[in-house]
Amino acid sequence: MRKRSLLLIIISLLCCNIGFAQKQRNKVYQTFMAADSVIIVSHTLTYSPIRNKGDYSARLIENGKLNGKIIKQQLKLGRKDIDILASILITPLKIGETFEKGKCFMPHHGILIYKGNNCSFFDICFDCKHFVTSDDIKLSDSLSINTWQKLKAFFKTRKLDYQIPMNNEIDD
């Protein structure tokens, strides 16, 4: 009887967590679809290590605005591409699916989501497979290796190739 009760509790907790994660993914998708515009960019390094007092590390968004000084390439997406990009990002990680992430975090790509005077963002490092987001986007960067490959291919096929080799190397 105890084992059965414990099993029911575990199943209930898993269902609640899956439901919460799905709700967050739907919210992110809705944010993309309600946007006035979505722009993808490639940029010079952000988040460089600060070694001395007074050192500066550029950010993709500074004072609520795009830091144009670091932008190398940019592309405003149409509705179809917005849907494709949002769908890639909200692809859930399957239970038991994991891989080893790197720790470098040297982002060179970004996604900007504009709605009114607000700009939400993703700052992405394809090397270590990690991204940071604005505070209003609550999405884990724990994506499957296949999803990371699709995201990288999305940028590459749209010629946002700064710091991404264009050859057909095998991705990890």
C-alpha positions in Angstrom: 0.0 0.0 0.0 2.8 2.4 0.9 4.6 1.7 -2.4 1.4 2.4 -4.4 0.9 5.7 -2.5 4.5 6.7 -3.1 4.2 5.9 -6.8 1.0 8.0 -7.1 2.7 10.9 -5.4 5.7 10.7 -7.7 3.5 10.5 -10.8 1.5 13.5 -9.6 4.6 15.6 -9.1 6.0 14.7 -12.5 2.7 15.6 -14.2 2.6 19.0 -12.3 6.2 19.7 -13.4 5.5 18.8 -17.0 2.4 20.9 -17.0 4.3 23.9 -15.6 7.0 23.5 -18.2 4.5 23.3 -21.0 2.7 26.4 -19.8 6.1 28.3 -19.8 6.8 27.1 -23.3 3.4 28.2 -24.5 4.0 31.6 -22.9 7.3 31.9 -24.8 5.6 30.9 -28.1 2.8 33.5 -27.5 5.5 36.1 -26.8 7.0 35.4 -30.2 3.6 35.4 -32.0 2.4 38.6 -30.4 5.6 40.5 -31.2 5.6 43.6 -33.4 8.9 42.3 -34.8 11.5 39.7 -34.2 15.1 40.2 -35.3 18.0 37.8 -35.2 21.5 39.1 -34.9 25.2 38.1 -34.8 27.5 40.2 -32.7 30.9 40.6 -31.2 31.6 38.9 -27.9 29.4 39.8 -24.9 29.9 38.7 -21.3 33.7 38.8 -21.5 35.4 38.3 -18.1 35.9 41.4 -16.0 39.4 41.2 -14.6 40.1 44.7 -13.3 37.9 47.3 -11.6 36.5 49.6 -14.3 36.6 46.9 -17.0 33.5 46.9 -19.3 31.8 43.9 -20.8 29.4 44.7 -23.6 25.8 43.4 -23.4 23.4 42.8 -26.3 20.8 45.1 -24.7 22.0 48.1 -22.7 19.6 50.5 -21.0 16.7 48.7 -22.7 18.0 49.2 -26.2 20.0 47.2 -28.7 23.7 47.8 -28.4 24.2 48.6 -32.1 28.0 48.9 -31.7 28.4 45.2 -31.4 26.1 44.0 -34.2 27.7 42.3 -37.1 24.7 41.0 -39.0 20.9 41.2 -38.5 17.7 40.0 -40.1 14.1 40.9 -39.4 12.1 37.8 -39.6 8.8 37.2 -41.4 5.8 35.5 -39.7 6.7 32.1 -41.1 10.3 32.3 -39.7 9.1 33.6 -36.4 6.8 30.5 -36.1 9.7 28.2 -37.0 12.1 29.8 -34.6 9.6 29.8 -31.7 8.8 26.2 -32.4 12.4 25.2 -32.3 13.0 27.0 -29.0 10.0 25.5 -27.2 10.8 21.9 -28.3 10.7 20.0 -25.0 13.6 18.0 -23.8 12.5 14.3 -23.6 12.7 12.6 -20.2 16.1 11.1 -19.8 17.6 13.0 -22.7 20.8 14.8 -21.7 24.2 15.9 -23.0 27.3 17.5 -21.6 27.2 21.3 -22.1 30.4 23.4 -22.3 31.2 26.2 -19.9 32.7 28.9 -22.1 29.6 31.1 -22.6 30.9 33.4 -25.3 27.7 34.4 -27.1 27.8 35.7 -30.6 24.1 35.4 -31.6 20.9 36.8 -30.4 17.1 37.0 -30.8 15.3 40.2 -30.2 11.6 40.3 -29.6 10.0 43.7 -29.9 6.5 44.5 -28.5 5.7 48.2 -28.1 8.6 49.9 -26.4 9.8 46.6 -24.8 12.6 44.4 -26.1 12.9 40.8 -24.9 16.0 38.9 -25.9 18.0 35.7 -26.0 21.8 35.9 -26.1 23.1 32.6 -27.5 26.5 30.8 -27.4 26.4 27.9 -29.9 29.8 26.6 -28.6 28.7 25.7 -25.1 25.0 25.4 -26.0 23.8 28.0 -23.4 21.7 31.1 -23.6 20.6 33.9 -21.3 17.4 35.7 -21.7 15.7 38.9 -20.5 13.9 38.6 -17.2 10.5 38.3 -18.8 11.5 35.2 -20.8 11.5 32.2 -18.5 12.8 29.3 -20.7 15.5 26.8 -19.8 18.4 26.4 -22.2 18.3 22.6 -21.5 17.5 21.7 -25.1 18.3 18.4 -26.9 21.4 18.3 -29.1 19.0 17.9 -32.0 17.2 21.2 -31.0 20.5 23.0 -30.7 21.5 21.8 -34.2 18.2 23.0 -35.6 18.7 26.4 -33.9 22.2 26.7 -35.3 21.0 25.7 -38.7 18.2 28.3 -38.5 20.9 31.1 -38.1 23.3 29.6 -40.7 20.7 29.2 -43.4 19.7 32.9 -43.0 23.4 33.9 -43.4 23.9 35.0 -39.8 27.2 33.2 -39.8 29.5 35.4 -37.8 31.5 33.0 -35.6 29.7 30.0 -37.1 31.6 28.0 -39.7 29.6 27.6 -42.9 31.0 24.2 -43.8 29.1 21.0 -43.1 31.0 20.1 -40.0 29.5 17.4 -37.8 28.0 19.1 -34.8 28.4 17.5 -31.4 
